[in-house]
Amino acid sequence: MSEKKGNNKPVDLRKMIDSICKKVIEYNPKADIDLLMQAYEFGKKAHEGQLRKSGEQYFTHALVVADVLSDLKLDTDTLIAALLHDVVEDTPIELDEIRDLYGEDVALMVDGVTKISDIRSHNPETRKAENYRKLVLSIAKDPRTVLIKLADRLHNMRTVEYLATERQLSMANETKDVYAPLAHRFGLSKIKWELEDMCFKVLYPDQYFEVESNISQTRSDRENQIEEISTPLMDALEKAGVKAEIEGRPKHFWSIFNKMNNQQIGIDKIYDLLALRILVGSKVDCYHALGIVHSLFTPLPDRIKDFVASPKVNMYQSLHTTIRTPRGRNVEIQIRTHEMHERSEIGIASHWRYKEGDQKNAIDFGNMVNWLRQLMEWQEDIADPREFMESMKIDLFQDDVFVFSPRGDIFELPKGATPLDFAFEVHSEVGMKCVGAKINGRIVSLGTELKSRDTVEILTSRNASPSTSWLGIVKTSRAKHHVRRWIRSTQMDQSVKLGHDILERASRKANIPFSKDTEFIDVAQELGYTGLDMMFAAVGRGDLTAQRVLNKLHPPEKKKREKLADMGKDLYAKVMRRRVKGVRVQGMDSMMIRYARCCQPVPGDQIVGVITRGRGVSVHRTGCQNLEGPTIDDDRLIEVCWDVAEEQTFMVKIIVTAEDRKGLLADVTNAISQKGNNIHGGDFVSAKDGTAKVSFLVEVRNLNNLEKLIKAVERVSNVDKVDRFQLT
């Protein structure tokens, strides 16, 4: 697909930074403008010569991002980080240089929005998930990072038309699925709405222009409706002594389209296109105004929501009610204070706007970001970045449902949450002892999806405990964290007991006294385990052999070692010689067949036979490098084909190259085992550069089975590549 060419129109960068500085001085006279200008000159020089797809100087983008954030009246460090947010990713400048010039806070924010360039995975989804993970971790450390990232995405979407069509669609989908919900989670509704409408325009252009046209055509009708409602309402508020401002607005396009799509109706059937907002001076006035609204117009009982008494996680506060007008139209009315309104527009940014001397806001801010920090703690045990992303989508990027406890307490949960999620939300112990649930007084299964306004009662038992099946039921990270921890703890106890029994039997067989004395403790420490139980658990899991422990305790003599080595070679030879049936030689019967060790063919491989001297026919993979040597004459090659029984298996060696880390070997062996393949041997080599090579001799049924096994291992975190063994 072609890209839209820019016009190369020159941009006055100096005029842009002067405008930003002017705004900063207005809302923060104490701001360090000299340092801001220094960052401007630094960033401009670093990006010199770079152009955007629009043809503009690349640094224009950084200035627009900073300008968006200056409209939110953010601190100088955030604006400097905005000016430099692409420097590390797109220029030779190192992060340490930014840290030296502008401090740790700025460096942390710049690093947070910088994509990870050295992810070794060839899977684009894995790379994307790892970058999301890094971003969320950075936000947990300094939430200002999300403001820069959202402003960055906002400008990219405003100029998306200059990208190729495929790239436009990709960016719009990513923005819709990740960045708009992220803006919502942090209370930045103004940015959220703009992002959603821009995505709507890219993804569904025909429907977008249809909605836009209809909204434009009904403008005069909306203005009349606003007048019909606001005039008597304002009179009533003034009589009651409530100072208020009333403003009307159409709902943003994306929400209208979603309603049309979900209800399968045309825009002419949507009667609540209009939303009215009442801004008052205090919380008391909010409730007073709500009473006045209901005295003038008929409310819809099931559409009244109190987010003032029970704010959303993103700090959003407002009273919502939907009334029916004399024309028979439904109109949503939101009632909030001016402070609540500002916070609903800019969310988390309000913390830095009102940071000085606003202790209440600081408390709200703490409540807002604690969930994110806790979430990151719960995600530490998730190795697969794609699993992490799926979990994050549930906790961050889903619509919320609001349910009640029997006492009337309100709980906010992600859409799709179950009674089990509710139980863990109430308290971890309630979740751990859960045996059943009631929704609205009726007993339901633990996997029942909760709906807003449900009243949920959890049934518990003192003797109850979680089940591994719960992982398929719970949706929230909080619930998954507790269930996983219980499973690990239970498995740990079982592994310790099993490892203890295995070692005890092995010791008895080898006539070695077995006791938990200092000798075994020393062995555990020598092998790198923090205690005996950890060593026992490793033996129980199969990560450590009993023989290795005993050899550390009583090293075998040299002859014994040689004997063991010979036995190992004989065993390997027997394994490689077994099940030689499975290949048919064209035109010959009763031929002795063996599989070449150099290329280890399996059913599904293209194969060729080589007639050997005294050892029958050696079967190789077509293309085996050892067939290209001068010793192989064409007249020794013979046509062969597979003739395999269903239960027959074959031995193949695979080589795993990865970044060395704790638990790598266990994760790889687990991936192999989960595919149902037996491991007959292995070798682990760790290099000084932090890489590791692990080889496994595995039992497979055919090429398809081998390829699925390799893919499973490639999905293990930190694995760079998996190669099939080929001896040259």
Helices and strands as residue ranges (DSSP letters): H 13-27, H 33-46, H 59-71, H 76-83, H 87-90, H 95-102, H 104-113, H 124-141, H 144-158, G 160-162, H 165-174, I 175-179, H 180-185, H 189-203, H 205-217, H 219-239, E 244-250, H 253-263, G 267-269, E 274-280, H 283-296, E 298-299, G 301-303, E 305-306, E 319-324, E 330-337, H 338-346, G 347-349, H 350-353, H 359-378, G 379-381, H 385-396, E 400-404, E 410-414, H 419-426, H 428-432, E 434-439, E 442-444, E 456-460, G 468-472, H 477-509, H 518-526, H 532-541, H 546-553, H 558-577, E 583-585, E 593-595, E 607-611, E 617-621, G 625-627, G 634-636, E 637-638, E 640-642, E 650-659, H 664-674, E 679-686, E 691-700, H 703-714, E 719-724
